[in-house]
Amino acid sequence: MQTSELEEAVKALIQKLKKLYFNRKVNPNKKGKVTKNIKKRYIVGIKEVIKHLNADNLKMVIVAVNLEKIDGDNGLDDMVWQIICKSRELKIPIVFAYTRYKLGFLTKF
């Protein structure tokens, strides 16, 4: 169920994750050194999400509401269904929020 409260919560979460990532990237650590290899706080893209789901590295999956239908071997439908099944198997929450455009705009660096 898509509500404005859910979308605001997702937007706040993504902005907070981006802020944590960029603060860590710019500010030095406790020893005064700027770390070059910083773990990303969020993953963008279907193939990346599948890769990290298989490695059991994710805490939550956010999926756009308006994905178009593409049938065929390894089409978009198969990949999204694979993400949903693997997330349910690992008991990782799945959130359906925003359109593809808005979700991409929020996660853009």
C-alpha positions as a printed Julia matrix, in Angstrom:
109×3 Matrix{Float64}:
  0.0     0.0     0.0
  1.58    3.24   -1.12
  0.99    6.19    1.19
  2.59    9.59    1.58
  3.83    8.62    5.06
  5.62    5.58    3.64
  7.19    7.65    0.87
  8.38   10.29    3.34
  9.9     7.58    5.55
 11.7     6.0     2.58
 12.93    9.41    1.44
 14.26   10.21    4.93
 15.98    6.81    5.12
 17.72    7.2     1.77
 18.83   10.75    2.57
 20.19    9.62    5.95
 22.12    6.75    4.34
 23.58    9.1     1.72
 24.57   11.59    4.41
 26.31    8.89    6.47
 28.17    7.64    3.39
 29.38   11.05    2.26
 30.31   12.2     5.78
 32.45    9.11    6.19
 33.99    9.68    2.78
 34.93   13.31    3.47
 35.71   13.34    7.2
 38.75   11.55    8.61
 38.48    8.66   11.03
 39.61    8.74   14.68
 43.27    8.39   13.72
 43.06   11.4    11.39
 43.24    9.42    8.17
 40.71    9.69    5.36
 39.56    6.19    4.49
 39.69    5.31    0.8
 37.74    2.05    0.87
 34.36    2.85    2.39
 31.48    0.39    2.43
 28.41    1.65    0.64
 25.36    2.12    2.81
 22.94    1.29    0.02
 23.02   -0.7    -3.2
 21.43    0.49   -6.47
 20.49   -1.75   -9.38
 18.82   -5.1    -9.88
 21.97   -7.11  -10.56
 23.74   -5.59   -7.56
 20.75   -6.32   -5.32
 20.64   -9.95   -6.48
 24.38  -10.31   -5.88
 24.14   -8.91   -2.34
 21.0   -10.95   -1.59
 22.87  -14.12   -2.49
 25.67  -13.03   -0.16
 23.08  -12.24    2.56
 24.35   -8.64    2.97
 21.06   -6.72    2.82
 18.74   -5.5     5.57
 15.9    -4.16    3.38
 14.93   -4.0    -0.29
 13.13   -1.02   -1.84
 11.41   -1.7    -5.16
  9.83    0.86   -7.49
  6.09    0.59   -8.0
  5.91    1.11  -11.77
  8.28   -1.48  -13.22
  7.4    -2.36  -16.8
  6.75   -5.94  -17.83
  9.57   -7.61  -19.76
  9.12  -11.34  -20.31
 11.78  -13.76  -21.43
 14.78  -15.5   -20.0
 16.37  -13.3   -17.34
 13.91  -10.52  -18.13
 12.92   -7.87  -15.65
  9.98   -9.93  -14.39
 12.22  -12.91  -13.6
 14.79  -10.75  -11.83
 12.23   -8.92   -9.69
 10.53  -12.23   -8.84
 13.94  -13.68   -7.89
 14.54  -10.69   -5.58
 11.13  -11.07   -3.96
 11.49  -14.83   -3.42
 15.01  -14.59   -2.03
 14.01  -11.7     0.26
 11.07  -13.66    1.63
 13.28  -16.7     2.12
 15.81  -14.65    4.11
 13.01  -12.71    5.87
 14.27   -9.39    4.54
 11.55   -6.71    4.37
 10.51   -5.52    0.9
  9.15   -1.98    0.5
  7.32   -0.89   -2.65
  7.62    2.89   -2.85
  8.01    5.67   -5.41
  8.22    5.4    -9.17
 11.38    4.39  -11.0
 12.18    8.0   -11.82
 11.72    9.32   -8.29
 13.58    6.42   -6.7
 16.46    6.9    -9.13
 16.49   10.63   -8.41
 16.66   10.01   -4.64
 19.5     7.49   -4.88
 21.58    9.44   -7.39
 24.98   10.55   -6.14
